[in-house]
Amino acid sequence: MHIGEFQDMIRRLYWHKDSKRGVEKNFIHLVEEIGELGRAIVDGNREAIESELADSLAWLVTMANVLDVNIEEAALSKYNNVCPKCGSSPCSCP
């Protein structure tokens, strides 16, 4: 599955809720999931890390949906096989 396909799937599943919630409330959910991911990392709980990574990704694409951004295109335009800062692959930034 490509990122765009995942974004479309999340839109199909949750757009009816996400669109009503708005940008700010969806962003709060994203930040909460990132916090839960941080806790799972600190705890060293592999199962929780995987679950929270999935949740964080879902909320990230939700943000892209409510902001009308194709996240796959945005990511590839910035990170297209080279570091966006130094232009190298692999990155040679200090």
Secondary structure as the mmCIF struct_conf table of DSSP 4:
data_model
#
loop_
_struct_conf.conf_type_id
_struct_conf.id
_struct_conf.beg_label_comp_id
_struct_conf.beg_label_asym_id
_struct_conf.beg_label_seq_id
_struct_conf.end_label_comp_id
_struct_conf.end_label_asym_id
_struct_conf.end_label_seq_id
HELX_RH_AL_P HELX_RH_AL_P1 ILE A 3 ASP A 43
TURN_TY1_P TURN_TY1_P1 GLY A 44 GLY A 44
HELX_RH_AL_P HELX_RH_AL_P2 ARG A 46 VAL A 66
TURN_TY1_P TURN_TY1_P2 LEU A 67 ASP A 68
HELX_RH_AL_P HELX_RH_AL_P3 ILE A 71 LYS A 78
BEND BEND1 ASN A 80 VAL A 82
TURN_TY1_P TURN_TY1_P3 PRO A 84 CYS A 86
BEND BEND2 SER A 89 PRO A 90
#
